[in-house]
Every structure is written in structure tokens, then in C-alpha cells.
Amino acid sequence: MFLSVTLGIPYSELGQRISASELTLYQVYYRNYPWGEERADIRNAMSMAQTANMHRGKSQAAYKLDDFMPFREKPEVDETVEPAGLRDMFKAMTRKG
């Protein structure tokens, strides 16, 4: 759906107008160079956090990126995952391909 909106092609026509190889190219490109509103929100949050941290008091805790991401879902923390399992999960999430 995201690609349909981005390209301005109705979802029902997307499969007819874009080949599987072209779709794969879009997927690879997006994985390496993401675009869209979420990326714009991240860039804006980075700027806002930096500005807020430059002007915060010395005793005040540093602002984080998530403090300026109003629509970002907070991940649930699984307390049962051991550090070794966490490392494997992280490797799986960041593996390209």
C-alpha cells in the first residue's frame, strides 16, 4: 500500500504496472534509502532533541529521540530474554538480504 501511495498508482493496478524485478529493486532501494513520513519524523526529532539538549539545564536529564516522536510505538520489553538471545535477535534484525 505504501508503494502504491508513493507512486500514485492505485493498489489494484500496482501488480499490472510493476514487474516483480522492479518491485525487488524498490525494496532494495527502500532498505538502503528509506523515504516517507516516518523518516521525515525521525529527521525532525533529531533536530528537536539536539536543540532541546543544547538549552536544557545542567541538572536536567538529556532528551532522547523518542521524546519527540509522538506517533512511534514504544517496543515492549521482554524480560525473559537472556543477553545471548538478545544478541541473536539483534543480529537477525540487522542482517541484510
C-alpha positions in Angstrom: 0.0 0.0 0.0 2.9 2.4 0.9 4.4 2.0 -2.6 1.0 2.5 -4.2 0.5 5.8 -2.4 4.1 6.9 -3.0 4.0 6.2 -6.7 0.4 7.4 -7.2 -0.7 4.1 -8.7 -3.9 2.5 -7.5 -3.2 -0.6 -5.4 -5.4 -2.7 -7.7 -3.2 -1.7 -10.7 0.2 -2.0 -9.0 0.8 -5.7 -9.9 -0.1 -5.0 -13.5 2.1 -1.9 -13.9 5.2 -3.0 -11.9 7.1 -6.2 -12.6 8.5 -8.5 -9.9 12.0 -7.4 -10.7 11.1 -3.7 -10.4 9.4 -4.4 -7.1 12.5 -6.1 -5.9 14.6 -3.0 -6.9 12.2 -0.7 -4.9 12.5 -3.0 -1.9 16.3 -2.9 -2.0 16.3 0.8 -2.6 13.9 1.4 0.3 16.0 -0.8 2.6 19.1 1.3 1.9 17.5 4.7 1.5 14.1 4.8 3.3 11.7 7.6 2.4 8.4 8.8 3.6 6.8 10.5 6.6 8.4 8.2 9.3 11.8 9.2 8.0 10.8 12.8 8.0 9.6 12.5 11.6 12.9 10.9 12.6 14.9 13.8 11.0 12.8 16.3 12.7 13.0 14.6 16.1 16.8 14.6 15.8 16.9 18.3 15.2 14.4 19.0 18.0 16.3 16.7 20.5 19.6 18.4 19.7 18.1 21.9 20.2 16.3 20.9 23.4 19.5 19.4 24.8 21.5 22.5 24.0 19.1 24.6 26.0 18.4 22.2 28.9 19.6 22.8 32.5 22.7 21.1 33.8 20.8 19.0 36.3 18.1 18.1 33.8 18.2 14.7 32.1 19.1 14.6 28.4 16.2 14.4 25.9 16.0 11.3 23.7 14.9 11.0 20.1 11.7 9.2 21.3 10.7 12.2 23.3 10.0 13.9 20.0 8.4 11.0 18.1 4.7 11.3 19.0 3.4 8.5 16.7 6.2 6.0 17.3 5.1 2.9 19.1 7.2 2.0 22.1 8.6 -1.6 21.8 7.6 -3.9 24.6 10.5 -5.2 26.6 10.6 -9.0 27.1 12.2 -9.5 30.5 12.6 -13.2 29.8 15.2 -12.8 27.0 18.7 -13.5 28.1 21.7 -11.4 26.8 22.8 -14.2 24.4 19.3 -14.4 23.0 19.1 -10.7 22.7 22.4 -10.6 20.7 21.0 -13.2 18.3 17.7 -11.3 17.9 19.6 -8.1 17.1 21.8 -9.8 14.5 18.7 -11.3 12.9 17.0 -7.9 12.7 20.0 -6.1 11.3 21.0 -8.7 8.7 20.6 -7.5 5.2 19.4 -9.8 2.5 
